[in-house]
Amino acid sequence: MISLIQQTNNLIGSPEDIEALKTKDHARILLISDSHGSFRLLNLIVSHFGKNCDALVLCGDTGRDFAELIETAFDDENFKETLPSVIAAVKGNCDPPAIPVSFAIRDGLNLFYRKSIILPEKQILTVNGQNIFICHGNIEHVDYGYETLYMKMLSAECKASVHGHTHVPQNCHFDDNFRIINPGSISRPREGAPETFAILTVEKTFIDAALIRINNCSGKPDSFSLLKNF
């Protein structure tokens, strides 16, 4: 059963599911960023792809839409079952540090109840033995290069990072051994890019990403396709 509890490390899910993800072979991660108010599209993407993924990662400027997603999951058991069992979300430059929800969120140690979900500025997610550094990218100045992000990855012992902020999809290596992935924006793409998100494949020795293009919002099979040559 999917848990909507935010743990003390700010990951959402049960402690058992979070621990299981650390050693899960061949994991898949649904990666979304910069929805900027398109919560219906966010819910549509999750309902189509979430059930076949092991985690959902939101790279910022998704805060209020994420609150709508959580509210929908709380009210609709069928939709809740489409969510991956582990969720990580970080704060974007357009997000508040916490997002209100209408129901009580219990922390992992049963210390208190609150009606908000915390959005940290960065997060580390361990999947299949690999650490993934999650941030929005504004603090790391990704508009101007990856040097600051690279130093943070080194400090956190991460060889992969995911971020948003630029609204431009990116799947590249930095300094040969480090993978940096930007899923783009699902609603406000820039620099001629289409609306996109990504699905990561995490193996024990590598992480790769498939960038997915949003063709329309109908929810039919032709709504999504693999992005090539961008």
Buried (B, 14 or more C-beta within 10 A) or exposed (E): EBBBBBBEEBBBBBBEBBEBBBEBEEBBBBBBBBBBBBBBBBBBBBBBBBEEBBBBBBBBBBBBBBBBBBBBBBEEEEBBEBBBBBBBBBBBEBBEEBBEBEEEBBBBEEEEEBEBBBBBBBBBBBBBBBBBBBBBBBBBEBEEEBEBBBEBBEEEEBBBBBBBBBBBBBBEEBEEEBBBBBBBBBBBBEEEBBBBBBBBBBBEEEBBBBBBBBEEBEEEEEBBEEBEEB
